[in-house]
Amino acid sequence: MNKVIVGKILITLAFLFLYRILAYIPIPGVDLAAIKAFFDNNTGNALGLFNMFSGDAVSRLSIISLGVMPYITASIVMELLAATFPNLAKMKKERDGMQKYMQIVRYATIFITIIQAVSVSFGLRSIGSGSNGAIMIDMQTFLIIATFSMLTGTMLLMWIGEQITQRGVGNGISLIIFAGIVSGIPSAIAGTFNLANTGVINFLVLIGIFIIILATVFVIIYVELAERRVPVSYARKVIMQNQNKRIMNYIPIKLNLSGVIPPIFASALLVFPSTILQASSNKTIQAIADFLSPHGYAYNVLMFLLVIFFAYFYSSIVFNSKDIADNLKRQGGYIPGMRPGEGTSSFLNSVASNLTFWGSLYLALISTLPWILVKGMGVPFYFGGTAVLIVVQVAIDTMRKIEAQIYMNKYKTLSAVGF
């Protein structure tokens, strides 16, 4: 492997190691034992979901407790605004405008982080047995310390993500989420074997869980690599003018256009109300909270339907058939049997809609079916496909980028020697 690629991989690993160190630096002035006990009792709601994505940083109340979620939220909001307002979409496409666009995302991240940090600080008053809950110092002092600590932690994560993207391999923010989820795998494996050794679960059930995980990973890899290649032809004049350049003779359209966004959106939308409702002692509200528990069938049915909805919604944002048709027309290309412009755009829309139908079903099944199968075996812990989906998708994307870097270096080497 080329030394440049090895260097980029080492840089990526170094930044991810720094991220894991930050996860163990707690915010001063809190009762960590009370917070850990609270999170041990809230693994199946929104808090458990956020804790999983942060690599247990939330349960330790570290300075990166909020993780990269404020940045992701700001990015999603800006994407929705860009799809709504043409001027913002135009700014995003321009080189100088993209810098302004990213600056707005950063400012929005700071704003969201401050709001969430203040909310978390006040929420800690309801945890623990002290007069101020889990807070062990003056409330006003703690509010200032906690807000600046969490803001600094999120800004550090955002910087680490940008450094990985620019100087390492893969998407930095995705790799941070990947590292957070993967960091919990060793303890989960140890806990599972401990359950098997103590007789809580049968050894055959353990083998069944292993087979389900392998099958889930295999299906995700197979579908994530699947794409529909729409053939494209070019006029002879265009081919002659670009004979020294590679001209794409097809348009690749992925089966899963929306990525992991639909499961994340659906999970957040479902577990947030149940978490809020659990704070009440009213029996009726508690019954509703139990009904929406991630361990129940109602939650997973709603999850299935919401994932399909968000898959269609997000695919319509990320796949712009009109822009593709216009770019193809400018380059002198056309899809055989389709009129350039509006005809091409309508055809691509039809293809994308058909693929999204199957892609949304795939996402919905991956998000719910592993849990249903494991639940049927009587396993006393939660296993969802969303985390597996994120891990496998990020791993595939990173491998593709490493391969692209290797091919790029080979091309540069051949060009340098005169081939």
C-alpha positions as CSV (number, residue, x, y, z in Angstrom):
1,M,0.0,0.0,0.0
2,N,1.2,3.5,-0.8
3,K,2.9,5.5,2.0
4,V,0.5,8.4,1.4
5,I,-2.5,6.1,2.0
6,V,-0.9,4.6,5.1
7,G,-0.2,8.1,6.4
8,K,-3.8,9.1,5.9
9,I,-5.1,6.0,7.7
10,L,-2.8,6.7,10.6
11,I,-4.0,10.3,10.8
12,T,-7.6,9.1,10.8
13,L,-6.9,6.6,13.6
14,A,-5.0,9.2,15.7
15,F,-8.0,11.6,15.5
16,L,-10.4,8.9,16.4
17,F,-8.2,8.0,19.4
18,L,-8.4,11.6,20.5
19,Y,-12.2,11.4,20.2
20,R,-12.3,8.4,22.5
21,I,-10.0,10.2,25.0
22,L,-12.4,13.1,25.1
23,A,-15.3,10.7,25.9
24,Y,-13.7,10.1,29.3
25,I,-13.3,13.7,30.4
26,P,-16.3,14.6,32.6
27,I,-17.9,17.9,33.2
28,P,-16.8,19.2,36.6
29,G,-19.3,19.4,39.5
30,V,-21.5,16.4,38.9
31,D,-22.3,13.1,40.7
32,L,-21.2,10.6,38.1
33,A,-22.5,7.6,40.1
34,A,-26.0,9.0,40.1
35,I,-25.9,9.8,36.4
36,K,-24.6,6.2,35.6
37,A,-27.4,4.7,37.7
38,F,-29.9,6.9,35.9
39,F,-28.7,5.8,32.4
40,D,-28.6,2.2,33.4
41,N,-32.4,2.5,33.9
42,N,-33.0,4.4,30.6
43,T,-31.3,2.3,28.0
44,G,-34.4,1.8,25.9
45,N,-35.5,5.4,25.2
46,A,-34.1,8.5,23.6
47,L,-31.3,8.9,26.2
48,G,-30.2,5.3,25.4
49,L,-30.2,6.1,21.7
50,F,-28.1,9.3,22.1
51,N,-25.8,7.4,24.5
52,M,-25.2,4.7,21.9
53,F,-24.3,7.3,19.2
54,S,-21.9,9.1,21.5
55,G,-20.0,6.0,22.6
56,D,-21.3,6.1,26.2
57,A,-20.1,9.7,26.5
58,V,-23.6,10.8,27.7
59,S,-23.7,8.3,30.5
60,R,-20.3,9.6,31.7
61,L,-21.5,13.2,31.2
62,S,-18.2,14.0,29.3
63,I,-17.5,17.3,27.6
64,I,-18.6,15.6,24.3
65,S,-21.9,14.4,25.7
66,L,-23.9,16.1,23.0
67,G,-21.7,14.4,20.4
68,V,-22.0,15.5,16.7
69,M,-25.8,15.6,16.9
70,P,-26.1,19.4,17.1
71,Y,-23.9,19.6,13.9
72,I,-26.0,16.9,12.2
73,T,-29.3,18.7,13.2
74,A,-27.9,22.0,11.8
75,S,-26.9,20.3,8.6
76,I,-30.3,18.6,8.1
77,V,-32.1,21.9,8.8
78,M,-29.9,23.7,6.2
79,E,-30.5,20.9,3.7
80,L,-34.3,21.3,4.1
81,L,-33.9,25.1,3.8
82,A,-31.8,24.8,0.7
83,A,-34.4,22.5,-0.9
84,T,-37.1,25.2,0.0
85,F,-35.3,28.4,-0.9
86,P,-33.7,28.6,-4.4
87,N,-31.2,31.3,-3.4
88,L,-29.8,29.2,-0.6
89,A,-29.5,26.2,-3.0
90,K,-27.6,28.4,-5.5
91,M,-25.2,29.6,-2.8
92,K,-24.5,25.9,-1.9
93,K,-23.5,25.1,-5.5
94,E,-21.0,28.0,-5.9
95,R,-17.5,27.6,-4.5
96,D,-17.4,30.9,-2.5
97,G,-21.1,30.4,-1.6
98,M,-20.3,26.9,-0.2
99,Q,-17.9,28.5,2.4
100,K,-20.6,30.9,3.5
101,Y,-23.1,28.0,3.6
102,M,-20.8,25.9,5.9
103,Q,-20.2,29.0,8.1
104,I,-24.0,29.3,8.6
105,V,-24.1,25.6,9.5
106,R,-21.3,26.2,12.1
107,Y,-23.1,29.1,13.7
108,A,-26.4,27.1,13.8
109,T,-24.4,24.3,15.5
110,I,-23.2,26.7,18.2
111,F,-26.8,27.9,18.7
112,I,-28.3,24.4,19.0
113,T,-25.4,23.2,21.3
114,I,-26.0,26.1,23.7
115,I,-29.7,25.4,23.9
116,Q,-29.2,21.6,24.4
117,A,-26.4,22.2,27.0
118,V,-28.6,24.5,29.1
119,S,-31.5,22.0,28.9
120,V,-29.2,19.2,30.0
121,S,-27.9,21.3,32.9
122,F,-31.4,22.0,34.2
123,G,-32.4,18.3,33.6
124,L,-29.6,17.1,35.9
125,R,-31.5,18.7,38.9
126,S,-34.1,15.9,38.6
127,I,-31.4,13.1,38.9
128,G,-30.0,11.9,42.2
129,S,-31.0,12.6,45.8
130,G,-29.3,15.9,46.5
131,S,-31.1,19.3,46.7
132,N,-29.8,20.0,43.2
133,G,-30.0,16.5,42.0
134,A,-26.7,15.3,40.4
135,I,-25.2,18.8,40.6
136,M,-22.7,19.1,43.4
137,I,-21.9,22.8,43.1
138,D,-23.8,26.1,42.9
139,M,-26.4,26.0,40.0
140,Q,-25.4,29.2,38.3
141,T,-21.7,28.3,38.4
142,F,-22.5,24.9,37.0
143,L,-24.7,26.3,34.3
144,I,-21.8,28.4,33.0
145,I,-19.2,25.6,33.3
146,A,-21.4,22.9,31.7
147,T,-22.5,25.1,28.8
148,F,-18.9,26.1,27.9
149,S,-17.7,22.6,28.4
150,M,-20.3,21.0,26.1
151,L,-19.9,23.8,23.5
152,T,-16.1,23.3,23.5
153,G,-16.5,19.5,23.2
154,T,-18.9,19.8,20.3
155,M,-16.7,22.3,18.5
156,L,-13.7,19.9,19.1
157,L,-15.6,17.0,17.5
158,M,-16.6,19.2,14.6
159,W,-12.9,20.2,14.1
160,I,-11.9,16.5,14.4
161,G,-14.5,15.5,11.8
162,E,-13.2,18.2,9.4
163,Q,-9.6,17.2,9.9
164,I,-10.4,13.6,9.2
165,T,-12.3,14.6,6.0
166,Q,-9.5,16.8,4.7
167,R,-6.4,15.0,5.9
168,G,-7.5,11.4,6.5
169,V,-9.8,9.0,4.7
170,G,-13.6,8.9,4.7
171,N,-16.2,11.3,6.1
172,G,-15.1,12.6,9.5
173,I,-18.5,13.0,11.1
174,S,-19.7,9.6,9.9
175,L,-16.5,8.0,11.3
176,I,-17.0,9.7,14.7
177,I,-20.5,8.1,14.9
178,F,-19.1,4.8,13.7
179,A,-16.4,4.9,16.4
180,G,-18.9,5.7,19.1
181,I,-21.1,2.7,18.1
182,V,-18.2,0.3,17.7
183,S,-16.7,1.3,21.0
184,G,-19.7,-0.4,22.7
185,I,-19.4,-3.7,20.9
186,P,-16.7,-5.3,23.1
187,S,-18.8,-4.7,26.3
188,A,-21.9,-6.0,24.5
189,I,-20.2,-9.2,23.4
190,A,-18.8,-9.7,27.0
191,G,-22.3,-9.1,28.5
192,T,-23.8,-11.6,26.0
193,F,-21.3,-14.4,26.8
194,N,-21.8,-13.6,30.5
195,L,-25.6,-14.2,30.1
196,A,-24.8,-17.5,28.3
197,N,-22.4,-18.6,31.1
198,T,-24.9,-17.8,33.8
199,G,-27.7,-19.7,32.0
200,V,-29.9,-16.7,31.3
201,I,-29.8,-17.5,27.6
202,N,-29.3,-20.8,25.9
203,F,-26.1,-21.6,23.9
204,L,-28.2,-22.4,20.8
205,V,-30.0,-19.0,21.2
206,L,-26.5,-17.4,21.2
207,I,-25.6,-19.1,17.9
208,G,-29.0,-18.0,16.5
209,I,-28.2,-14.3,17.5
210,F,-24.8,-14.7,15.8
211,I,-26.4,-16.0,12.6
212,I,-29.0,-13.1,12.6
213,I,-26.2,-10.5,12.9
214,L,-24.2,-12.1,10.1
215,A,-27.3,-12.3,7.9
216,T,-28.1,-8.6,8.6
217,V,-24.6,-7.5,7.7
218,F,-24.6,-9.6,4.5
219,V,-28.0,-8.1,3.4
220,I,-26.8,-4.5,4.2
221,I,-23.6,-5.0,2.2
222,Y,-25.5,-6.5,-0.8
223,V,-28.1,-3.8,-0.9
224,E,-25.8,-0.9,-0.3
225,L,-23.7,-1.9,-3.3
226,A,-26.8,-2.4,-5.5
227,E,-27.5,0.3,-8.1
228,R,-29.4,0.8,-11.3
229,R,-27.2,1.9,-14.2
230,V,-29.1,4.0,-16.6
231,P,-27.3,3.9,-20.0
232,V,-26.1,7.2,-21.5
233,S,-25.0,7.9,-25.1
234,Y,-23.0,10.9,-26.4
235,A,-22.8,12.5,-29.8
236,R,-19.7,11.6,-31.9
237,K,-18.5,15.2,-31.8
238,V,-18.4,15.1,-27.9
239,I,-16.6,11.8,-27.9
240,M,-13.9,13.1,-30.3
241,Q,-13.4,16.3,-28.2
242,N,-13.1,14.3,-25.0
243,Q,-11.2,11.3,-26.3
244,N,-8.5,11.7,-23.7
245,K,-11.0,12.0,-20.8
246,R,-13.2,9.3,-19.3
247,I,-16.8,9.9,-20.2
248,M,-19.4,8.2,-17.9
249,N,-21.6,6.0,-20.1
250,Y,-24.2,5.4,-17.5
251,I,-25.9,7.2,-14.6
252,P,-25.7,5.1,-11.3
253,I,-28.8,5.4,-9.1
254,K,-28.4,3.6,-5.8
255,L,-31.2,1.3,-4.5
256,N,-30.9,3.1,-1.1
257,L,-30.8,6.8,-2.0
258,S,-31.6,8.1,1.5
259,G,-28.8,6.3,3.4
260,V,-29.2,6.0,7.2
261,I,-31.2,9.2,7.6
262,P,-34.7,7.6,7.7
263,P,-34.0,5.2,10.6
264,I,-32.3,8.0,12.6
265,F,-35.2,10.4,12.0
266,A,-37.8,7.7,12.8
267,S,-36.0,6.6,16.0
268,A,-35.7,10.2,17.3
269,L,-39.3,10.9,16.5
270,L,-40.6,7.8,18.4
271,V,-38.3,7.6,21.4
272,F,-38.5,11.3,22.3
273,P,-42.2,11.3,23.4
274,S,-41.8,8.1,25.3
275,T,-38.8,9.6,27.2
276,I,-40.8,12.8,28.1
277,L,-43.8,10.7,29.2
278,Q,-41.8,8.5,31.5
279,A,-41.1,11.6,33.7
280,S,-44.8,11.5,34.7
281,S,-46.3,9.4,37.5
282,N,-49.8,9.4,36.1
283,K,-50.9,5.8,35.3
284,T,-52.5,6.7,32.0
285,I,-49.4,8.5,30.8
286,Q,-47.3,5.7,32.0
287,A,-49.4,3.2,30.0
288,I,-48.9,5.4,26.9
289,A,-45.1,5.5,27.6
290,D,-45.0,1.7,27.9
291,F,-47.0,1.4,24.7
292,L,-44.3,3.5,22.9
293,S,-41.4,1.6,24.5
294,P,-38.7,0.4,22.0
295,H,-39.2,-3.1,23.5
296,G,-42.8,-3.2,22.3
297,Y,-44.4,-4.3,19.1
298,A,-46.3,-1.1,18.6
299,Y,-43.1,0.9,18.6
300,N,-41.6,-1.3,15.9
301,V,-44.7,-1.2,13.7
302,L,-44.7,2.6,13.9
303,M,-40.9,2.5,13.2
304,F,-41.5,0.4,10.1
305,L,-44.1,3.0,8.7
306,L,-42.1,6.1,9.6
307,V,-38.9,4.7,8.0
308,I,-40.8,4.3,4.7
309,F,-42.2,7.8,5.0
310,F,-38.8,9.4,5.7
311,A,-37.1,7.4,2.9
312,Y,-39.4,8.9,0.3
313,F,-39.1,12.3,1.9
314,Y,-35.3,12.4,2.0
315,S,-34.8,10.7,-1.4
316,S,-36.8,13.5,-3.0
317,I,-34.3,16.0,-1.5
318,V,-31.0,14.3,-2.3
319,F,-31.9,13.1,-5.9
320,N,-32.6,16.0,-8.2
321,S,-33.5,14.6,-11.6
322,K,-33.9,18.0,-13.2
323,D,-30.3,19.0,-12.4
324,I,-29.0,15.6,-13.7
325,A,-31.0,16.0,-16.9
326,D,-29.8,19.6,-17.5
327,N,-26.1,18.7,-16.9
328,L,-26.5,15.7,-19.3
329,K,-28.0,18.0,-21.9
330,R,-25.2,20.5,-21.6
331,Q,-22.6,17.7,-22.0
332,G,-24.2,16.5,-25.2
333,G,-25.4,13.3,-23.6
334,Y,-28.8,11.6,-23.8
335,I,-30.6,8.5,-22.6
336,P,-31.5,6.3,-25.6
337,G,-35.2,6.5,-26.3
338,M,-35.7,9.6,-24.1
339,R,-36.0,13.2,-25.1
340,P,-33.3,15.5,-23.5
341,G,-34.5,17.8,-20.8
342,E,-38.0,17.3,-19.4
343,G,-38.4,13.7,-20.9
344,T,-35.1,12.6,-19.3
345,S,-36.0,14.2,-16.0
346,S,-39.4,12.4,-15.9
347,F,-37.8,9.1,-16.7
348,L,-35.1,9.5,-14.0
349,N,-37.8,10.5,-11.5
350,S,-39.7,7.3,-12.4
351,V,-36.6,5.1,-11.9
352,A,-35.7,6.8,-8.6
353,S,-39.3,6.3,-7.3
354,N,-39.3,2.6,-8.1
355,L,-35.9,2.1,-6.5
356,T,-37.0,4.1,-3.4
357,F,-40.0,1.8,-2.9
358,W,-37.7,-1.2,-2.6
359,G,-35.1,0.8,-0.7
360,S,-37.6,2.0,1.8
361,L,-38.8,-1.5,2.5
362,Y,-35.2,-2.7,2.9
363,L,-34.5,0.1,5.5
364,A,-37.8,-0.6,7.3
365,L,-37.1,-4.3,7.6
366,I,-33.5,-3.8,8.6
367,S,-34.6,-1.4,11.3
368,T,-37.3,-3.7,12.8
369,L,-36.8,-7.3,11.8
370,P,-33.6,-8.1,13.7
371,W,-35.3,-7.0,17.0
372,I,-38.4,-9.0,16.2
373,L,-36.4,-12.1,15.6
374,V,-34.3,-11.7,18.7
375,K,-37.4,-10.9,20.7
376,G,-38.9,-14.1,19.5
377,M,-35.9,-16.0,21.0
378,G,-36.6,-14.5,24.4
379,V,-33.3,-12.6,24.5
380,P,-33.2,-10.2,27.5
381,F,-31.5,-7.3,25.7
382,Y,-32.2,-4.9,22.8
383,F,-30.7,-5.5,19.4
384,G,-31.7,-3.1,16.6
385,G,-30.6,-3.0,13.0
386,T,-30.1,0.8,12.9
387,A,-26.7,0.7,14.6
388,V,-25.6,-2.2,12.4
389,L,-26.8,-0.3,9.3
390,I,-24.7,2.8,10.3
391,V,-21.6,0.8,11.0
392,V,-21.7,-1.2,7.8
393,Q,-22.6,1.8,5.6
394,V,-19.7,3.9,7.0
395,A,-17.3,0.9,6.6
396,I,-18.3,0.5,3.0
397,D,-18.0,4.2,2.2
398,T,-14.5,4.4,3.9
399,M,-13.3,1.3,1.9
400,R,-14.5,2.9,-1.3
401,K,-12.6,6.1,-0.5
402,I,-9.4,4.2,0.3
403,E,-9.7,2.3,-3.0
404,A,-10.2,5.6,-4.8
405,Q,-7.1,7.1,-3.2
406,I,-5.1,4.0,-4.2
407,Y,-6.2,4.2,-7.9
408,M,-5.6,8.0,-7.9
409,N,-2.0,7.5,-6.7
410,K,-1.5,4.7,-9.3
411,Y,-2.7,7.1,-12.0
412,K,-0.4,9.9,-10.8
413,T,2.5,7.4,-10.8
414,L,1.8,6.3,-14.4
415,S,1.4,9.9,-15.5
416,A,4.7,10.8,-14.0
417,V,6.6,8.1,-15.9
418,G,5.0,9.2,-19.2
419,F,2.3,6.5,-19.7
